[in-house]
Amino acid sequence: MLSERDRSQPDPQHPALSADRPQFVDNQHGNTLDAAIVAHLKALRQENAMLWGLDIATAFFNLPGFALLADELERVGKVRLLLGAEPRPEAAWPVRKPGDSPPAEFVREQVVHSLEELDAGLRHISKEE
């Protein structure tokens, strides 16, 4: 019988962890998210692998893109999307000035500030609902 710890470790032989699975999609040379997901899900079905869920981390989501995946996603038990925030234009990036924190600390402060802005925006949206 497997212990809880053993069940929490992925089976390296499972087809979902094959070397052919998409790890990074950059939209170059046909390496698109829709093509990667569709090919991977079809390959899993050919292996008779039961796919309970699919987690996707992506910067953007739109309905036409979803339509390209919809038929394949219908066959998955659970789909979760992790969406990134729209980045600031480069011209709006803060510039480190004399007297500011050292470079690593300055970047950390900017990340913290950005996360606080995102959190405030999410709180505002949730109050409207």
CNS distance restraints for C-alpha pairs under 8 A (distance, minus, plus):
assign (resid   2 and name CA) (resid   6 and name CA) 5.72 0.50 0.50
assign (resid   2 and name CA) (resid   7 and name CA) 6.37 0.50 0.50
assign (resid   3 and name CA) (resid   7 and name CA) 6.45 0.50 0.50
assign (resid   4 and name CA) (resid   8 and name CA) 6.38 0.50 0.50
assign (resid   5 and name CA) (resid   9 and name CA) 6.87 0.50 0.50
assign (resid  10 and name CA) (resid  14 and name CA) 7.90 0.50 0.50
assign (resid  12 and name CA) (resid  17 and name CA) 6.26 0.50 0.50
assign (resid  12 and name CA) (resid  18 and name CA) 7.98 0.50 0.50
assign (resid  13 and name CA) (resid  17 and name CA) 6.98 0.50 0.50
assign (resid  13 and name CA) (resid  18 and name CA) 7.45 0.50 0.50
assign (resid  14 and name CA) (resid  18 and name CA) 7.04 0.50 0.50
assign (resid  14 and name CA) (resid  49 and name CA) 7.93 0.50 0.50
assign (resid  15 and name CA) (resid  44 and name CA) 6.29 0.50 0.50
assign (resid  15 and name CA) (resid  47 and name CA) 6.93 0.50 0.50
assign (resid  15 and name CA) (resid  49 and name CA) 6.72 0.50 0.50
assign (resid  16 and name CA) (resid  21 and name CA) 6.86 0.50 0.50
assign (resid  16 and name CA) (resid  44 and name CA) 6.51 0.50 0.50
assign (resid  16 and name CA) (resid  49 and name CA) 7.68 0.50 0.50
assign (resid  17 and name CA) (resid  21 and name CA) 6.56 0.50 0.50
assign (resid  20 and name CA) (resid  40 and name CA) 7.86 0.50 0.50
assign (resid  21 and name CA) (resid  36 and name CA) 7.96 0.50 0.50
assign (resid  21 and name CA) (resid  40 and name CA) 5.98 0.50 0.50
assign (resid  22 and name CA) (resid  36 and name CA) 5.92 0.50 0.50
assign (resid  22 and name CA) (resid  37 and name CA) 7.44 0.50 0.50
assign (resid  22 and name CA) (resid  40 and name CA) 7.17 0.50 0.50
assign (resid  25 and name CA) (resid  31 and name CA) 5.78 0.50 0.50
assign (resid  25 and name CA) (resid  32 and name CA) 5.94 0.50 0.50
assign (resid  25 and name CA) (resid  33 and name CA) 5.92 0.50 0.50
assign (resid  25 and name CA) (resid  36 and name CA) 7.54 0.50 0.50
assign (resid  26 and name CA) (resid  31 and name CA) 6.18 0.50 0.50
assign (resid  26 and name CA) (resid  32 and name CA) 6.63 0.50 0.50
assign (resid  27 and name CA) (resid  31 and name CA) 4.94 0.50 0.50
assign (resid  27 and name CA) (resid  32 and name CA) 4.43 0.50 0.50
assign (resid  27 and name CA) (resid  33 and name CA) 7.13 0.50 0.50
assign (resid  28 and name CA) (resid  32 and name CA) 6.98 0.50 0.50
assign (resid  30 and name CA) (resid  35 and name CA) 7.56 0.50 0.50
assign (resid  31 and name CA) (resid  35 and name CA) 6.86 0.50 0.50
assign (resid  31 and name CA) (resid  36 and name CA) 6.74 0.50 0.50
assign (resid  32 and name CA) (resid  36 and name CA) 6.11 0.50 0.50
assign (resid  33 and name CA) (resid  37 and name CA) 6.03 0.50 0.50
assign (resid  34 and name CA) (resid  38 and name CA) 5.98 0.50 0.50
assign (resid  34 and name CA) (resid  65 and name CA) 7.24 0.50 0.50
assign (resid  34 and name CA) (resid  68 and name CA) 6.31 0.50 0.50
assign (resid  34 and name CA) (resid  69 and name CA) 6.02 0.50 0.50
assign (resid  35 and name CA) (resid  39 and name CA) 5.98 0.50 0.50
assign (resid  36 and name CA) (resid  40 and name CA) 6.04 0.50 0.50
assign (resid  37 and name CA) (resid  41 and name CA) 6.03 0.50 0.50
assign (resid  37 and name CA) (resid  69 and name CA) 7.59 0.50 0.50
assign (resid  38 and name CA) (resid  42 and name CA) 6.12 0.50 0.50
assign (resid  38 and name CA) (resid  69 and name CA) 6.67 0.50 0.50
assign (resid  38 and name CA) (resid  72 and name CA) 6.35 0.50 0.50
assign (resid  39 and name CA) (resid  43 and name CA) 6.13 0.50 0.50
assign (resid  40 and name CA) (resid  44 and name CA) 6.23 0.50 0.50
assign (resid  41 and name CA) (resid  45 and name CA) 6.28 0.50 0.50
assign (resid  41 and name CA) (resid  72 and name CA) 6.96 0.50 0.50
assign (resid  42 and name CA) (resid  46 and name CA) 6.28 0.50 0.50
assign (resid  42 and name CA) (resid  72 and name CA) 7.98 0.50 0.50
assign (resid  43 and name CA) (resid  47 and name CA) 6.42 0.50 0.50
assign (resid  44 and name CA) (resid  48 and name CA) 6.30 0.50 0.50
assign (resid  44 and name CA) (resid  49 and name CA) 5.28 0.50 0.50
assign (resid  44 and name CA) (resid  50 and name CA) 7.76 0.50 0.50
assign (resid  44 and name CA) (resid  51 and name CA) 7.68 0.50 0.50
assign (resid  45 and name CA) (resid  49 and name CA) 5.74 0.50 0.50
assign (resid  45 and name CA) (resid  50 and name CA) 7.54 0.50 0.50
assign (resid  51 and name CA) (resid  76 and name CA) 5.94 0.50 0.50
assign (resid  51 and name CA) (resid  77 and name CA) 6.80 0.50 0.50
assign (resid  52 and name CA) (resid  76 and name CA) 6.03 0.50 0.50
assign (resid  52 and name CA) (resid  77 and name CA) 4.66 0.50 0.50
assign (resid  52 and name CA) (resid  78 and name CA) 6.17 0.50 0.50
assign (resid  53 and name CA) (resid  76 and name CA) 5.90 0.50 0.50
assign (resid  53 and name CA) (resid  77 and name CA) 5.33 0.50 0.50
assign (resid  53 and name CA) (resid  78 and name CA) 4.35 0.50 0.50
assign (resid  53 and name CA) (resid  79 and name CA) 5.58 0.50 0.50
assign (resid  53 and name CA) (resid  80 and name CA) 7.79 0.50 0.50
assign (resid  54 and name CA) (resid  76 and name CA) 7.03 0.50 0.50
assign (resid  54 and name CA) (resid  78 and name CA) 6.25 0.50 0.50
assign (resid  54 and name CA) (resid  79 and name CA) 4.82 0.50 0.50
assign (resid  54 and name CA) (resid  80 and name CA) 6.32 0.50 0.50
assign (resid  55 and name CA) (resid  79 and name CA) 5.91 0.50 0.50
assign (resid  55 and name CA) (resid  80 and name CA) 4.80 0.50 0.50
assign (resid  55 and name CA) (resid  81 and name CA) 6.04 0.50 0.50
assign (resid  55 and name CA) (resid  82 and name CA) 7.60 0.50 0.50
assign (resid  56 and name CA) (resid  79 and name CA) 7.74 0.50 0.50
assign (resid  56 and name CA) (resid  80 and name CA) 6.22 0.50 0.50
assign (resid  56 and name CA) (resid  81 and name CA) 4.95 0.50 0.50
assign (resid  56 and name CA) (resid  82 and name CA) 6.07 0.50 0.50
assign (resid  57 and name CA) (resid  81 and name CA) 5.91 0.50 0.50
assign (resid  57 and name CA) (resid  82 and name CA) 4.51 0.50 0.50
assign (resid  57 and name CA) (resid  83 and name CA) 6.08 0.50 0.50
assign (resid  57 and name CA) (resid  84 and name CA) 7.78 0.50 0.50
assign (resid  58 and name CA) (resid  81 and name CA) 7.40 0.50 0.50
assign (resid  58 and name CA) (resid  82 and name CA) 6.22 0.50 0.50
assign (resid  58 and name CA) (resid  83 and name CA) 5.30 0.50 0.50
assign (resid  58 and name CA) (resid  84 and name CA) 6.30 0.50 0.50
assign (resid  59 and name CA) (resid  83 and name CA) 5.29 0.50 0.50
assign (resid  59 and name CA) (resid  84 and name CA) 4.32 0.50 0.50
assign (resid  59 and name CA) (resid  85 and name CA) 6.73 0.50 0.50
assign (resid  59 and name CA) (resid  86 and name CA) 7.46 0.50 0.50
assign (resid  60 and name CA) (resid  83 and name CA) 6.39 0.50 0.50
assign (resid  60 and name CA) (resid  84 and name CA) 6.82 0.50 0.50
assign (resid  61 and name CA) (resid  65 and name CA) 6.99 0.50 0.50
assign (resid  61 and name CA) (resid  66 and name CA) 7.41 0.50 0.50
assign (resid  61 and name CA) (resid  83 and name CA) 7.38 0.50 0.50
assign (resid  62 and name CA) (resid  66 and name CA) 6.27 0.50 0.50
assign (resid  63 and name CA) (resid  67 and name CA) 6.08 0.50 0.50
assign (resid  64 and name CA) (resid  68 and name CA) 6.69 0.50 0.50
assign (resid  65 and name CA) (resid  69 and name CA) 7.01 0.50 0.50
assign (resid  66 and name CA) (resid  70 and name CA) 5.86 0.50 0.50
assign (resid  67 and name CA) (resid  71 and name CA) 7.84 0.50 0.50
assign (resid  69 and name CA) (resid  73 and name CA) 5.99 0.50 0.50
assign (resid  70 and name CA) (resid  74 and name CA) 6.07 0.50 0.50
assign (resid  71 and name CA) (resid  75 and name CA) 7.23 0.50 0.50
assign (resid  72 and name CA) (resid  76 and name CA) 7.24 0.50 0.50
assign (resid  73 and name CA) (resid  79 and name CA) 7.30 0.50 0.50
assign (resid  88 and name CA) (resid  92 and name CA) 6.23 0.50 0.50
assign (resid  88 and name CA) (resid  93 and name CA) 6.90 0.50 0.50
assign (resid  89 and name CA) (resid  93 and name CA) 6.98 0.50 0.50
assign (resid  96 and name CA) (resid 100 and name CA) 6.24 0.50 0.50
assign (resid  96 and name CA) (resid 103 and name CA) 7.68 0.50 0.50
assign (resid  96 and name CA) (resid 106 and name CA) 7.28 0.50 0.50
assign (resid 100 and name CA) (resid 106 and name CA) 7.01 0.50 0.50
assign (resid 101 and name CA) (resid 105 and name CA) 5.72 0.50 0.50
assign (resid 101 and name CA) (resid 106 and name CA) 5.09 0.50 0.50
assign (resid 102 and name CA) (resid 106 and name CA) 5.86 0.50 0.50
assign (resid 103 and name CA) (resid 107 and name CA) 6.22 0.50 0.50
assign (resid 104 and name CA) (resid 108 and name CA) 6.25 0.50 0.50
assign (resid 105 and name CA) (resid 109 and name CA) 6.07 0.50 0.50
assign (resid 106 and name CA) (resid 110 and name CA) 6.27 0.50 0.50
assign (resid 107 and name CA) (resid 111 and name CA) 6.23 0.50 0.50
assign (resid 108 and name CA) (resid 112 and name CA) 6.20 0.50 0.50
assign (resid 109 and name CA) (resid 113 and name CA) 6.07 0.50 0.50
assign (resid 110 and name CA) (resid 114 and name CA) 6.09 0.50 0.50
assign (resid 111 and name CA) (resid 115 and name CA) 6.15 0.50 0.50
assign (resid 112 and name CA) (resid 116 and name CA) 6.16 0.50 0.50
assign (resid 113 and name CA) (resid 117 and name CA) 6.27 0.50 0.50
assign (resid 114 and name CA) (resid 118 and name CA) 6.26 0.50 0.50
assign (resid 115 and name CA) (resid 119 and name CA) 6.08 0.50 0.50
assign (resid 116 and name CA) (resid 120 and name CA) 6.09 0.50 0.50
assign (resid 117 and name CA) (resid 121 and name CA) 6.15 0.50 0.50
assign (resid 118 and name CA) (resid 122 and name CA) 6.18 0.50 0.50
assign (resid 119 and name CA) (resid 123 and name CA) 6.14 0.50 0.50
assign (resid 120 and name CA) (resid 124 and name CA) 6.17 0.50 0.50
assign (resid 121 and name CA) (resid 125 and name CA) 6.26 0.50 0.50
assign (resid 122 and name CA) (resid 126 and name CA) 6.16 0.50 0.50
assign (resid 123 and name CA) (resid 127 and name CA) 6.28 0.50 0.50
assign (resid 124 and name CA) (resid 128 and name CA) 6.55 0.50 0.50
assign (resid 125 and name CA) (resid 129 and name CA) 6.65 0.50 0.50
